[in-house]
């Protein structure tokens, strides 16, 4: 008698579960991805394979959303994600759905904890208020001195590649952005560019590669399964190294501030973000401090580095665009080798258009995920229900022909000089609305400074490994939380002579 009753109870529970989820099934039928759904794994099998395969799956998903008028769906295991790519829809969900997706973000929180980027709203709001002054325009102006110093050092290290063969620009630019973010936000010169292969940078690369795969693999969601994989041990080892590195920075700075007898003053612009966190009323624990520091350092390092590296790649493929950037630099700097100042940056209008057009085609964060906690009616008639989640598909939004025209796949920086955009959520390289990237202006100014020093000294050239007939083909890209170049941002450089581009 026991087993029949148990089966009956299970059947009733399953029927109730399916009944409660009717709105989800209805949404998936109305906005289909167009591939089969299987028990337990849903449609997550599209993310099997390499990091490049995973990014290609996201790209196909984005095109499907565009074909469906800006909306599609994805079953990632038992959870339904609404894929949103149309700017009007992005505006609505960005303002109403502020919580990060609880299912996939929990894996990033294994390393970043409740840092600002992935924190629940109740933690995010007060911490963002503390961080906001760090990224005020006044502070950003002062940061340009650091950007200039660190990028000049990066450029000096590139001499070994002058006139030579292919090399990875990535290891140079990521060391630059790491040194810049640590000096500007933490107030510490860590000299990763001198050391090369810095402990934290290498640890972070390993960790992100592991977590990006786990986020998209429901069969790895169970901790006991993940512990059985070959990735578990290196994940723990690299996380331990990274934590130890920043724990020492925190303890040293706590001691220094205590010895100085420093009090909290929200108007003190000379204090770094780390100082303000340590001195804040109520105090933050060492773990909370570590969460915020790792989050801002990781985001500041990777976002700026990815953006700058993609711009360098694009300029190497489009020499006439590079010529125009160089001509603008000559107008601003007059052929001199003087330092870059904050007053120079607003004058580099064409360079900024090049940067934005590159970020349109290759946004470092091609998608972000949110949870839905209330019913939301979208302008296209779709209705989001609690229990669903969202994939805000920025890569696809940047290719919506309704807003960008029929030449969306072309690299044309002039589009950012032709007047205001048609919609504020049309360009979302730094996300949108309240939970946008607090460091967006920081990243643009850092990239401008870096490129100013690089391009005044060197012409960037395409790698010899790429056949001439493939130079203008779309880059092969991969997904490891950020979107990166499959060939590690390889290019060549050649010195400029007498201020002229070498023919």
BELQUI-V513318 format. One record per residue. N is the residue number from 1. RES is the residue in one small letter. OMEGA is omega in degrees with one decimal (999 if undefined). BURIAL is # if it has 24 or more other C-alpha atoms within 12 Angstrom, else .. D_LAST is the distance of its C-alpha to the last C-alpha in Angstrom with 1 decimal. Layout:
n=N res=RES omega=OMEGA burial=BURIAL d_last=D_LAST
n=N res=RES omega=OMEGA burial=BURIAL d_last=D_LAST
//
This chain:
n=1 res=x omega=-175.7 burial=. d_last=88.5
n=2 res=x omega=-174.6 burial=. d_last=85.7
n=3 res=x omega=176.2 burial=. d_last=82.9
n=4 res=x omega=178.7 burial=. d_last=83.5
n=5 res=x omega=179.4 burial=. d_last=83.6
n=6 res=x omega=179.1 burial=. d_last=80.4
n=7 res=x omega=178.3 burial=. d_last=78.6
n=8 res=x omega=179.0 burial=. d_last=80.1
n=9 res=x omega=179.1 burial=. d_last=78.8
n=10 res=x omega=179.7 burial=. d_last=75.3
n=11 res=x omega=178.8 burial=. d_last=75.3
n=12 res=x omega=180.0 burial=. d_last=76.4
n=13 res=x omega=179.6 burial=. d_last=73.8
n=14 res=x omega=178.7 burial=. d_last=71.1
n=15 res=x omega=177.9 burial=. d_last=72.3
n=16 res=x omega=179.0 burial=. d_last=72.3
n=17 res=x omega=179.5 burial=. d_last=68.7
n=18 res=x omega=-179.6 burial=. d_last=67.6
n=19 res=x omega=179.1 burial=. d_last=69.5
n=20 res=x omega=-175.2 burial=. d_last=67.9
n=21 res=x omega=-179.2 burial=. d_last=64.4
n=22 res=x omega=179.6 burial=. d_last=65.0
n=23 res=x omega=179.0 burial=. d_last=62.6
n=24 res=x omega=179.3 burial=# d_last=59.8
n=25 res=x omega=179.4 burial=# d_last=60.6
n=26 res=x omega=179.3 burial=. d_last=60.8
n=27 res=x omega=-179.3 burial=# d_last=57.4
n=28 res=x omega=178.2 burial=# d_last=55.9
n=29 res=x omega=-176.9 burial=. d_last=57.5
n=30 res=x omega=-178.2 burial=. d_last=56.3
n=31 res=x omega=-172.0 burial=# d_last=52.7
n=32 res=x omega=172.1 burial=# d_last=52.2
n=33 res=x omega=175.2 burial=# d_last=49.2
n=34 res=x omega=176.1 burial=. d_last=50.3
n=35 res=x omega=-178.0 burial=. d_last=50.8
n=36 res=x omega=174.6 burial=. d_last=54.1
n=37 res=x omega=-177.9 burial=# d_last=55.5
n=38 res=x omega=178.7 burial=. d_last=57.4
n=39 res=x omega=176.2 burial=. d_last=60.1
n=40 res=x omega=-175.3 burial=. d_last=59.1
n=41 res=x omega=-179.6 burial=# d_last=55.3
n=42 res=x omega=178.3 burial=# d_last=54.9
n=43 res=x omega=-175.1 burial=# d_last=51.4
n=44 res=x omega=-179.5 burial=# d_last=49.7
n=45 res=x omega=178.7 burial=# d_last=49.2
n=46 res=x omega=-179.6 burial=# d_last=46.0
n=47 res=x omega=176.8 burial=# d_last=44.5
n=48 res=x omega=177.1 burial=# d_last=45.4
n=49 res=x omega=-174.4 burial=. d_last=42.7
n=50 res=x omega=175.0 burial=. d_last=39.5
n=51 res=x omega=176.9 burial=# d_last=37.7
n=52 res=x omega=177.2 burial=# d_last=35.4
n=53 res=x omega=-179.2 burial=. d_last=38.5
n=54 res=x omega=178.8 burial=# d_last=39.9
n=55 res=x omega=177.5 burial=# d_last=36.9
n=56 res=x omega=176.8 burial=# d_last=37.0
n=57 res=x omega=176.5 burial=# d_last=40.7
n=58 res=x omega=-179.5 burial=# d_last=40.0
n=59 res=x omega=178.7 burial=# d_last=37.4
n=60 res=x omega=178.2 burial=# d_last=40.0
n=61 res=x omega=178.8 burial=# d_last=42.5
n=62 res=x omega=177.1 burial=# d_last=40.4
n=63 res=x omega=179.5 burial=# d_last=39.9
n=64 res=x omega=178.0 burial=# d_last=43.7
n=65 res=x omega=178.1 burial=# d_last=44.4
n=66 res=x omega=179.0 burial=# d_last=42.2
n=67 res=x omega=-178.6 burial=# d_last=44.2
n=68 res=x omega=179.4 burial=# d_last=47.4
n=69 res=x omega=175.8 burial=# d_last=46.6
n=70 res=x omega=-177.3 burial=# d_last=45.3
n=71 res=x omega=171.8 burial=# d_last=48.0
n=72 res=x omega=-178.7 burial=# d_last=48.6
n=73 res=x omega=178.9 burial=# d_last=50.4
n=74 res=x omega=171.4 burial=# d_last=50.3
n=75 res=x omega=174.7 burial=# d_last=53.2
n=76 res=x omega=-168.9 burial=# d_last=52.0
n=77 res=x omega=-179.0 burial=# d_last=55.2
n=78 res=x omega=-174.5 burial=# d_last=58.1
n=79 res=x omega=179.7 burial=# d_last=56.1
n=80 res=x omega=176.3 burial=# d_last=54.7
n=81 res=x omega=170.9 burial=# d_last=51.4
n=82 res=x omega=-179.6 burial=# d_last=50.6
n=83 res=x omega=-174.1 burial=# d_last=46.9
n=84 res=x omega=-178.2 burial=# d_last=45.8
n=85 res=x omega=-175.3 burial=# d_last=42.5
n=86 res=x omega=-174.3 burial=# d_last=43.4
n=87 res=x omega=179.0 burial=# d_last=42.8
n=88 res=x omega=178.4 burial=# d_last=46.3
n=89 res=x omega=178.3 burial=# d_last=47.8
n=90 res=x omega=-179.8 burial=# d_last=45.5
n=91 res=x omega=-178.4 burial=# d_last=46.6
n=92 res=x omega=-175.0 burial=# d_last=50.3
n=93 res=x omega=178.8 burial=# d_last=50.0
n=94 res=x omega=-178.3 burial=# d_last=47.8
n=95 res=x omega=-175.3 burial=. d_last=50.6
n=96 res=x omega=-177.0 burial=# d_last=53.6
n=97 res=x omega=-173.2 burial=# d_last=52.7
n=98 res=x omega=-176.8 burial=# d_last=51.6
n=99 res=x omega=175.3 burial=# d_last=52.8
n=100 res=x omega=-179.1 burial=# d_last=50.3
n=101 res=x omega=-174.7 burial=# d_last=51.3
n=102 res=x omega=-173.7 burial=# d_last=54.0
n=103 res=x omega=-176.8 burial=# d_last=53.6
n=104 res=x omega=-176.9 burial=# d_last=50.0
n=105 res=x omega=-179.2 burial=# d_last=49.4
n=106 res=x omega=-180.0 burial=# d_last=52.2
n=107 res=x omega=174.4 burial=# d_last=50.0
n=108 res=x omega=178.0 burial=# d_last=47.3
n=109 res=x omega=174.5 burial=# d_last=50.2
n=110 res=x omega=178.0 burial=# d_last=51.1
n=111 res=x omega=-174.5 burial=# d_last=48.2
n=112 res=x omega=-179.8 burial=# d_last=47.7
n=113 res=x omega=179.4 burial=# d_last=51.4
n=114 res=x omega=174.9 burial=# d_last=52.0
n=115 res=x omega=-170.4 burial=# d_last=48.8
n=116 res=x omega=-172.6 burial=# d_last=47.8
n=117 res=x omega=-172.7 burial=# d_last=45.4
n=118 res=x omega=-174.8 burial=# d_last=48.0
n=119 res=x omega=169.9 burial=# d_last=51.3
n=120 res=x omega=-174.7 burial=# d_last=54.2
n=121 res=x omega=-176.3 burial=# d_last=54.4
n=122 res=x omega=175.8 burial=. d_last=57.4
n=123 res=x omega=-177.2 burial=. d_last=55.3
n=124 res=x omega=-174.1 burial=# d_last=52.0
n=125 res=x omega=-177.2 burial=. d_last=53.4
n=126 res=x omega=-179.0 burial=. d_last=54.7
n=127 res=x omega=178.3 burial=# d_last=51.8
n=128 res=x omega=178.5 burial=# d_last=49.2
n=129 res=x omega=178.9 burial=. d_last=51.2
n=130 res=x omega=-176.7 burial=# d_last=50.9
n=131 res=x omega=-172.4 burial=# d_last=47.1
n=132 res=x omega=-179.3 burial=# d_last=46.3
n=133 res=x omega=180.0 burial=# d_last=46.4
n=134 res=x omega=-176.7 burial=# d_last=43.8
n=135 res=x omega=173.3 burial=# d_last=41.3
n=136 res=x omega=-178.1 burial=. d_last=42.4
n=137 res=x omega=177.7 burial=. d_last=39.8
n=138 res=x omega=178.3 burial=. d_last=41.2
n=139 res=x omega=179.9 burial=# d_last=40.6
n=140 res=x omega=176.3 burial=# d_last=37.1
n=141 res=x omega=179.8 burial=# d_last=36.2
n=142 res=x omega=-179.6 burial=# d_last=37.4
n=143 res=x omega=-176.8 burial=# d_last=35.6
n=144 res=x omega=176.9 burial=# d_last=32.2
n=145 res=x omega=178.0 burial=# d_last=32.9
n=146 res=x omega=178.1 burial=# d_last=33.2
n=147 res=x omega=-178.1 burial=# d_last=30.2
n=148 res=x omega=-179.1 burial=# d_last=28.1
n=149 res=x omega=-176.1 burial=# d_last=29.8
n=150 res=x omega=179.5 burial=# d_last=29.4
n=151 res=x omega=174.9 burial=# d_last=25.8
n=152 res=x omega=177.8 burial=# d_last=24.9
n=153 res=x omega=177.9 burial=# d_last=26.7
n=154 res=x omega=-178.8 burial=# d_last=24.9
n=155 res=x omega=179.4 burial=# d_last=21.5
n=156 res=x omega=-179.9 burial=. d_last=22.9
n=157 res=x omega=-178.8 burial=. d_last=23.9
n=158 res=x omega=-178.3 burial=# d_last=20.5
n=159 res=x omega=-177.7 burial=. d_last=19.5
n=160 res=x omega=-177.9 burial=. d_last=21.0
n=161 res=x omega=-177.7 burial=# d_last=18.3
n=162 res=x omega=178.7 burial=# d_last=15.3
n=163 res=x omega=-177.5 burial=. d_last=13.0
n=164 res=x omega=-176.8 burial=. d_last=16.0
n=165 res=x omega=-177.6 burial=. d_last=17.3
n=166 res=x omega=172.8 burial=# d_last=18.8
n=167 res=x omega=179.9 burial=# d_last=21.1
n=168 res=x omega=176.5 burial=# d_last=23.4
n=169 res=x omega=-173.7 burial=# d_last=22.4
n=170 res=x omega=-175.1 burial=# d_last=26.0
n=171 res=x omega=178.0 burial=# d_last=27.9
n=172 res=x omega=-175.6 burial=# d_last=25.9
n=173 res=x omega=179.9 burial=# d_last=26.2
n=174 res=x omega=174.4 burial=# d_last=29.8
n=175 res=x omega=176.3 burial=# d_last=30.8
n=176 res=x omega=-176.3 burial=# d_last=29.3
n=177 res=x omega=177.4 burial=# d_last=31.2
n=178 res=x omega=178.9 burial=# d_last=34.3
n=179 res=x omega=-178.3 burial=# d_last=34.4
n=180 res=x omega=-178.2 burial=# d_last=33.7
n=181 res=x omega=-179.9 burial=# d_last=36.5
n=182 res=x omega=-179.6 burial=# d_last=38.9
n=183 res=x omega=-177.0 burial=# d_last=38.5
n=184 res=x omega=-173.9 burial=# d_last=38.7
n=185 res=x omega=-179.7 burial=# d_last=41.4
n=186 res=x omega=-178.3 burial=# d_last=43.3
n=187 res=x omega=-175.6 burial=# d_last=42.7
n=188 res=x omega=175.7 burial=# d_last=42.0
n=189 res=x omega=-175.0 burial=. d_last=39.1
n=190 res=x omega=170.7 burial=# d_last=39.0
n=191 res=x omega=177.6 burial=# d_last=35.9
n=192 res=x omega=-179.2 burial=# d_last=34.7
n=193 res=x omega=178.0 burial=# d_last=31.2
n=194 res=x omega=-175.3 burial=. d_last=32.8
n=195 res=x omega=-176.1 burial=. d_last=35.2
n=196 res=x omega=-179.5 burial=. d_last=32.9
n=197 res=x omega=-176.8 burial=. d_last=34.7
n=198 res=x omega=-176.7 burial=# d_last=37.1
n=199 res=x omega=-175.1 burial=# d_last=40.5
n=200 res=x omega=-179.4 burial=# d_last=40.6
n=201 res=x omega=-179.8 burial=# d_last=37.2
n=202 res=x omega=178.6 burial=# d_last=37.9
n=203 res=x omega=-178.8 burial=# d_last=41.5
n=204 res=x omega=179.3 burial=# d_last=40.3
n=205 res=x omega=179.8 burial=# d_last=37.8
n=206 res=x omega=-177.1 burial=# d_last=40.7
n=207 res=x omega=-176.8 burial=# d_last=43.2
n=208 res=x omega=178.2 burial=# d_last=41.1
n=209 res=x omega=179.9 burial=# d_last=40.3
n=210 res=x omega=-176.1 burial=# d_last=44.1
n=211 res=x omega=-179.4 burial=# d_last=45.2
n=212 res=x omega=177.4 burial=# d_last=42.8
n=213 res=x omega=-178.1 burial=# d_last=44.3
n=214 res=x omega=-179.7 burial=# d_last=47.8
n=215 res=x omega=-174.4 burial=# d_last=47.4
n=216 res=x omega=-178.3 burial=# d_last=47.0
n=217 res=x omega=-177.3 burial=# d_last=49.6
n=218 res=x omega=179.3 burial=# d_last=53.1
n=219 res=x omega=177.0 burial=# d_last=54.6
n=220 res=x omega=-177.8 burial=# d_last=53.2
n=221 res=x omega=177.8 burial=# d_last=54.7
n=222 res=x omega=-177.9 burial=. d_last=57.8
n=223 res=x omega=-176.5 burial=. d_last=57.5
n=224 res=x omega=176.0 burial=. d_last=59.7
n=225 res=x omega=-179.7 burial=. d_last=57.4
n=226 res=x omega=180.0 burial=# d_last=54.3
n=227 res=x omega=-179.8 burial=. d_last=56.0
n=228 res=x omega=-176.9 burial=. d_last=56.5
n=229 res=x omega=179.5 burial=. d_last=52.8
n=230 res=x omega=-178.5 burial=. d_last=50.4
n=231 res=x omega=-173.6 burial=# d_last=48.5
n=232 res=x omega=-176.1 burial=. d_last=51.4
n=233 res=x omega=177.9 burial=. d_last=51.5
n=234 res=x omega=177.2 burial=# d_last=47.8
n=235 res=x omega=-178.9 burial=# d_last=48.0
n=236 res=x omega=-178.3 burial=. d_last=51.0
n=237 res=x omega=-177.7 burial=. d_last=49.5
n=238 res=x omega=176.6 burial=# d_last=46.2
n=239 res=x omega=178.4 burial=# d_last=48.0
n=240 res=x omega=178.0 burial=. d_last=50.4
n=241 res=x omega=-178.6 burial=# d_last=47.5
n=242 res=x omega=178.9 burial=# d_last=45.9
n=243 res=x omega=-178.6 burial=# d_last=49.2
n=244 res=x omega=-179.0 burial=. d_last=50.1
n=245 res=x omega=-177.0 burial=# d_last=46.9
n=246 res=x omega=176.3 burial=# d_last=47.4
n=247 res=x omega=178.9 burial=# d_last=51.2
n=248 res=x omega=177.6 burial=. d_last=50.8
n=249 res=x omega=-178.9 burial=# d_last=48.5
n=250 res=x omega=-177.7 burial=# d_last=51.2
n=251 res=x omega=179.0 burial=. d_last=54.1
n=252 res=x omega=-178.2 burial=. d_last=52.5
n=253 res=x omega=175.3 burial=# d_last=51.7
n=254 res=x omega=-178.3 burial=# d_last=55.2
n=255 res=x omega=-179.5 burial=. d_last=56.7
n=256 res=x omega=-179.6 burial=. d_last=54.6
n=257 res=x omega=177.8 burial=. d_last=55.5
n=258 res=x omega=179.6 burial=. d_last=59.2
n=259 res=x omega=179.2 burial=. d_last=59.3
n=260 res=x omega=-177.4 burial=. d_last=57.9
n=261 res=x omega=-174.8 burial=. d_last=60.4
n=262 res=x omega=176.9 burial=. d_last=57.8
n=263 res=x omega=179.8 burial=. d_last=59.1
n=264 res=x omega=176.2 burial=# d_last=57.4
n=265 res=x omega=-176.2 burial=. d_last=56.0
n=266 res=x omega=-179.4 burial=. d_last=54.0
n=267 res=x omega=-178.5 burial=. d_last=52.8
n=268 res=x omega=-177.0 burial=. d_last=51.4
n=269 res=x omega=-179.6 burial=# d_last=47.6
n=270 res=x omega=-179.8 burial=. d_last=47.1
n=271 res=x omega=177.9 burial=# d_last=48.3
n=272 res=x omega=176.6 burial=# d_last=45.9
n=273 res=x omega=178.9 burial=# d_last=46.6
n=274 res=x omega=178.6 burial=# d_last=48.2
n=275 res=x omega=-177.1 burial=# d_last=50.5
n=276 res=x omega=177.0 burial=# d_last=51.6
n=277 res=x omega=-179.0 burial=# d_last=52.4
n=278 res=x omega=-173.9 burial=# d_last=54.4
n=279 res=x omega=-174.9 burial=# d_last=56.3
n=280 res=x omega=178.0 burial=# d_last=56.9
n=281 res=x omega=-178.5 burial=. d_last=60.6
n=282 res=x omega=175.3 burial=. d_last=62.2
n=283 res=x omega=173.4 burial=. d_last=59.5
n=284 res=x omega=177.5 burial=# d_last=57.3
n=285 res=x omega=177.8 burial=. d_last=58.0
n=286 res=x omega=179.1 burial=# d_last=55.6
n=287 res=x omega=178.4 burial=# d_last=55.0
n=288 res=x omega=177.2 burial=# d_last=54.1
n=289 res=x omega=178.8 burial=# d_last=51.8
n=290 res=x omega=179.4 burial=# d_last=50.1
n=291 res=x omega=-176.7 burial=# d_last=49.6
n=292 res=x omega=-178.3 burial=# d_last=47.9
n=293 res=x omega=-179.3 burial=# d_last=45.7
n=294 res=x omega=-179.6 burial=# d_last=44.5
n=295 res=x omega=-175.3 burial=# d_last=43.9
n=296 res=x omega=178.9 burial=# d_last=41.9
n=297 res=x omega=179.4 burial=# d_last=39.9
n=298 res=x omega=-179.3 burial=# d_last=39.2
n=299 res=x omega=-179.1 burial=# d_last=38.2
n=300 res=x omega=179.2 burial=# d_last=36.2
n=301 res=x omega=-173.1 burial=# d_last=34.3
n=302 res=x omega=-176.6 burial=# d_last=33.7
n=303 res=x omega=-179.4 burial=# d_last=33.1
n=304 res=x omega=-178.3 burial=# d_last=30.5
n=305 res=x omega=-179.7 burial=# d_last=28.8
n=306 res=x omega=-180.0 burial=# d_last=28.7
n=307 res=x omega=-179.6 burial=# d_last=27.4
n=308 res=x omega=-178.1 burial=# d_last=24.6
n=309 res=x omega=177.5 burial=# d_last=23.6
n=310 res=x omega=177.8 burial=# d_last=23.5
n=311 res=x omega=178.4 burial=# d_last=21.4
n=312 res=x omega=178.3 burial=# d_last=18.8
n=313 res=x omega=-179.1 burial=# d_last=19.0
n=314 res=x omega=179.5 burial=# d_last=18.7
n=315 res=x omega=178.6 burial=# d_last=15.6
n=316 res=x omega=-179.5 burial=# d_last=13.9
n=317 res=x omega=-176.4 burial=# d_last=15.1
n=318 res=x omega=-175.2 burial=# d_last=14.3
n=319 res=x omega=-179.9 burial=# d_last=10.8
n=320 res=x omega=174.8 burial=. d_last=12.1
n=321 res=x omega=178.5 burial=# d_last=15.0
n=322 res=x omega=177.7 burial=# d_last=13.1
n=323 res=x omega=-179.1 burial=# d_last=11.4
n=324 res=x omega=176.1 burial=# d_last=15.1
n=325 res=x omega=-179.3 burial=# d_last=16.4
n=326 res=x omega=177.6 burial=# d_last=14.1
n=327 res=x omega=177.6 burial=# d_last=15.2
n=328 res=x omega=177.4 burial=# d_last=18.7
n=329 res=x omega=178.1 burial=# d_last=18.5
n=330 res=x omega=178.4 burial=# d_last=17.6
n=331 res=x omega=-176.5 burial=. d_last=20.6
n=332 res=x omega=-173.1 burial=# d_last=22.9
n=333 res=x omega=176.3 burial=# d_last=22.0
n=334 res=x omega=179.4 burial=. d_last=20.9
n=335 res=x omega=-178.7 burial=. d_last=18.2
n=336 res=x omega=176.6 burial=. d_last=21.0
n=337 res=x omega=-176.3 burial=. d_last=21.6
n=338 res=x omega=178.3 burial=. d_last=25.1
n=339 res=x omega=174.3 burial=# d_last=26.8
n=340 res=x omega=176.6 burial=# d_last=26.7
n=341 res=x omega=-179.1 burial=# d_last=30.0
n=342 res=x omega=178.5 burial=# d_last=31.8
n=343 res=x omega=-180.0 burial=. d_last=31.6
n=344 res=x omega=-168.1 burial=# d_last=27.8
n=345 res=x omega=178.6 burial=# d_last=27.9
n=346 res=x omega=-179.6 burial=. d_last=29.6
n=347 res=x omega=-178.5 burial=# d_last=27.0
n=348 res=x omega=-173.6 burial=# d_last=24.3
n=349 res=x omega=180.0 burial=# d_last=25.5
n=350 res=x omega=176.6 burial=# d_last=22.4
n=351 res=x omega=179.3 burial=# d_last=21.7
n=352 res=x omega=176.9 burial=# d_last=25.4
n=353 res=x omega=177.4 burial=# d_last=25.1
n=354 res=x omega=179.6 burial=# d_last=22.3
n=355 res=x omega=-177.9 burial=# d_last=24.6
n=356 res=x omega=178.8 burial=# d_last=27.6
n=357 res=x omega=175.6 burial=# d_last=26.0
n=358 res=x omega=179.8 burial=# d_last=25.0
n=359 res=x omega=174.4 burial=# d_last=28.5
n=360 res=x omega=-178.4 burial=# d_last=29.9
n=361 res=x omega=-175.7 burial=# d_last=28.5
n=362 res=x omega=179.1 burial=# d_last=28.9
n=363 res=x omega=-179.6 burial=# d_last=31.7
n=364 res=x omega=175.2 burial=# d_last=32.5
n=365 res=x omega=-174.4 burial=# d_last=36.2
n=366 res=x omega=177.6 burial=# d_last=36.3
n=367 res=x omega=168.3 burial=# d_last=40.1
n=368 res=x omega=-175.4 burial=# d_last=42.9
n=369 res=x omega=179.5 burial=# d_last=46.6
n=370 res=x omega=173.0 burial=# d_last=49.7
n=371 res=x omega=175.3 burial=# d_last=53.5
n=372 res=x omega=-178.1 burial=# d_last=55.7
n=373 res=x omega=177.0 burial=. d_last=59.0
n=374 res=x omega=179.0 burial=. d_last=60.3
n=375 res=x omega=-178.1 burial=. d_last=60.4
n=376 res=x omega=176.6 burial=# d_last=57.5
n=377 res=x omega=-178.5 burial=. d_last=57.4
n=378 res=x omega=-178.5 burial=# d_last=53.9
n=379 res=x omega=-178.7 burial=. d_last=53.1
n=380 res=x omega=178.1 burial=. d_last=52.7
n=381 res=x omega=178.3 burial=. d_last=56.3
n=382 res=x omega=178.7 burial=# d_last=55.6
n=383 res=x omega=176.9 burial=# d_last=57.7
n=384 res=x omega=-176.8 burial=# d_last=56.7
n=385 res=x omega=173.9 burial=# d_last=59.6
n=386 res=x omega=-176.6 burial=# d_last=60.3
n=387 res=x omega=174.5 burial=# d_last=59.6
n=388 res=x omega=171.2 burial=# d_last=56.3
n=389 res=x omega=-175.5 burial=# d_last=52.9
n=390 res=x omega=165.1 burial=# d_last=49.6
n=391 res=x omega=176.1 burial=# d_last=46.0
n=392 res=x omega=-168.8 burial=# d_last=43.9
n=393 res=x omega=-176.8 burial=# d_last=41.0
n=394 res=x omega=178.5 burial=# d_last=38.0
n=395 res=x omega=-179.1 burial=# d_last=35.5
n=396 res=x omega=179.2 burial=# d_last=37.5
n=397 res=x omega=179.8 burial=# d_last=38.1
n=398 res=x omega=179.2 burial=# d_last=34.4
n=399 res=x omega=178.4 burial=# d_last=34.5
n=400 res=x omega=-175.3 burial=# d_last=37.6
n=401 res=x omega=178.5 burial=# d_last=36.8
n=402 res=x omega=-176.6 burial=# d_last=39.7
n=403 res=x omega=-173.5 burial=# d_last=37.8
n=404 res=x omega=-179.1 burial=# d_last=34.1
n=405 res=x omega=-176.0 burial=. d_last=34.2
n=406 res=x omega=-179.0 burial=. d_last=33.5
n=407 res=x omega=-174.5 burial=. d_last=29.8
n=408 res=x omega=-177.1 burial=. d_last=30.7
n=409 res=x omega=-178.8 burial=# d_last=28.6
n=410 res=x omega=175.5 burial=# d_last=25.4
n=411 res=x omega=-176.7 burial=# d_last=23.0
n=412 res=x omega=-176.9 burial=# d_last=23.4
n=413 res=x omega=-176.2 burial=# d_last=23.4
n=414 res=x omega=-178.6 burial=. d_last=24.7
n=415 res=x omega=179.5 burial=# d_last=28.1
n=416 res=x omega=177.6 burial=# d_last=28.8
n=417 res=x omega=-173.1 burial=. d_last=28.4
n=418 res=x omega=179.5 burial=. d_last=30.7
n=419 res=x omega=-177.3 burial=. d_last=34.0
n=420 res=x omega=177.0 burial=. d_last=36.3
n=421 res=x omega=-178.1 burial=. d_last=36.6
n=422 res=x omega=-178.0 burial=. d_last=39.6
n=423 res=x omega=-177.6 burial=. d_last=41.2
n=424 res=x omega=178.8 burial=. d_last=41.0
n=425 res=x omega=179.8 burial=# d_last=41.0
n=426 res=x omega=177.9 burial=# d_last=38.2
n=427 res=x omega=-170.9 burial=# d_last=35.5
n=428 res=x omega=-179.7 burial=# d_last=37.1
n=429 res=x omega=178.4 burial=# d_last=34.4
n=430 res=x omega=-178.8 burial=# d_last=36.8
n=431 res=x omega=-171.3 burial=# d_last=39.9
n=432 res=x omega=175.7 burial=# d_last=42.3
n=433 res=x omega=-169.0 burial=. d_last=45.6
n=434 res=x omega=-177.4 burial=. d_last=47.6
n=435 res=x omega=175.3 burial=# d_last=46.2
n=436 res=x omega=-178.7 burial=# d_last=42.5
n=437 res=x omega=-178.6 burial=# d_last=40.3
n=438 res=x omega=-177.3 burial=# d_last=41.3
n=439 res=x omega=-178.3 burial=# d_last=38.0
n=440 res=x omega=178.5 burial=# d_last=35.8
n=441 res=x omega=176.9 burial=# d_last=34.8
n=442 res=x omega=-177.2 burial=# d_last=34.5
n=443 res=x omega=179.8 burial=# d_last=31.9
n=444 res=x omega=-178.1 burial=# d_last=29.8
n=445 res=x omega=176.8 burial=# d_last=29.9
n=446 res=x omega=-179.5 burial=# d_last=29.2
n=447 res=x omega=178.4 burial=# d_last=26.1
n=448 res=x omega=-178.5 burial=# d_last=24.8
n=449 res=x omega=-179.3 burial=# d_last=25.4
n=450 res=x omega=-178.5 burial=# d_last=23.8
n=451 res=x omega=177.6 burial=# d_last=20.6
n=452 res=x omega=179.6 burial=# d_last=20.5
n=453 res=x omega=179.9 burial=# d_last=20.6
n=454 res=x omega=-171.3 burial=# d_last=18.2
n=455 res=x omega=173.8 burial=# d_last=15.3
n=456 res=x omega=-176.6 burial=# d_last=15.7
n=457 res=x omega=-174.3 burial=# d_last=15.0
n=458 res=x omega=166.0 burial=# d_last=12.8
n=459 res=x omega=178.2 burial=# d_last=10.3
n=460 res=x omega=-173.8 burial=# d_last=12.5
n=461 res=x omega=179.4 burial=# d_last=11.7
n=462 res=x omega=179.0 burial=# d_last=14.4
n=463 res=x omega=178.6 burial=# d_last=16.7
n=464 res=x omega=-177.4 burial=. d_last=16.8
n=465 res=x omega=-179.5 burial=. d_last=20.5
n=466 res=x omega=179.1 burial=. d_last=19.9
n=467 res=x omega=-178.4 burial=. d_last=19.8
n=468 res=x omega=-177.4 burial=. d_last=17.1
n=469 res=x omega=179.6 burial=. d_last=20.0
n=470 res=x omega=-173.3 burial=. d_last=21.3
n=471 res=x omega=-177.6 burial=. d_last=18.3
n=472 res=x omega=175.7 burial=. d_last=19.9
n=473 res=x omega=176.6 burial=. d_last=23.5
n=474 res=x omega=179.1 burial=. d_last=25.5
n=475 res=x omega=169.0 burial=# d_last=25.4
n=476 res=x omega=-175.4 burial=# d_last=28.4
n=477 res=x omega=-178.7 burial=# d_last=30.4
n=478 res=x omega=-178.2 burial=# d_last=33.6
n=479 res=x omega=166.1 burial=# d_last=36.5
n=480 res=x omega=-173.1 burial=# d_last=37.8
n=481 res=x omega=167.0 burial=# d_last=39.2
n=482 res=x omega=174.2 burial=# d_last=35.7
n=483 res=x omega=-176.4 burial=# d_last=33.2
n=484 res=x omega=-177.7 burial=# d_last=30.4
n=485 res=x omega=-177.0 burial=# d_last=27.7
n=486 res=x omega=-177.3 burial=. d_last=29.2
n=487 res=x omega=170.3 burial=. d_last=26.4
n=488 res=x omega=174.2 burial=# d_last=26.7
n=489 res=x omega=179.0 burial=# d_last=23.4
n=490 res=x omega=175.2 burial=# d_last=21.2
n=491 res=x omega=174.7 burial=# d_last=17.4
n=492 res=x omega=176.0 burial=# d_last=14.8
n=493 res=x omega=178.1 burial=# d_last=13.2
n=494 res=x omega=-177.3 burial=# d_last=10.6
n=495 res=x omega=171.5 burial=# d_last=11.3
n=496 res=x omega=-178.0 burial=. d_last=9.9
n=497 res=x omega=177.3 burial=. d_last=10.3
n=498 res=x omega=176.1 burial=. d_last=12.6
n=499 res=x omega=-179.0 burial=. d_last=12.3
n=500 res=x omega=177.3 burial=. d_last=8.9
n=501 res=x omega=-178.5 burial=# d_last=6.3
n=502 res=x omega=-178.3 burial=. d_last=3.8
n=503 res=x omega=999 burial=. d_last=0.0
//
